[in-house]
Amino acid sequence: MDSPWEEDPRADYAPEADWAKLSNEFTNSGYREGIIAGKESALQEGFDAGFAHVGVPIGRDLGSMRGIISAITSFLSSKSQDSTTLTMAREISSSLAGVRFSDIVPVDQEAEQHAREHLDADDDPIGQSEELLQKREMEGLEDMVQRLTAGATSRPSQGRPTREDVICLKEGILTLRGQLGLDITP
């Protein structure tokens, strides 16, 4: 070997380097896939629990109340009942129509605590995501359209309904049910 250019000094090393690089890439890829699968699994479990224990019961109760007050309103309209009772039923129906799931769903304390744990001390407090801000903006537009709709109540808006408001509406339905002698359960 008279010249260093005659032979590649790394010729024996190249296959080992390729193997190490390939092995490292597969290890990293497997690790990423494992992390993703774990996150998806935890996400699915959280969704399933929230759906079964929060979403379905709240949605069912709200839907049931809307259906019952609609039936009561129709019943009263067809029977030419006392106008104050019919007015009360219509007001409850109108109020229930304005309730959104997001108005009455309980705050997920565990999720907020988890988010706080991952924020640095210098970070801003937990804000709303861009998606949530867009959703709130759209809800604001929907509220504006509802106020402009013919037949909408002329009373000023007191803000979004709360769980306590829905409880009061449910009590109103129970009162109407008792006054009318109906055997229906909201």
Disulfide bonds with the S-S distance in Angstrom:
none
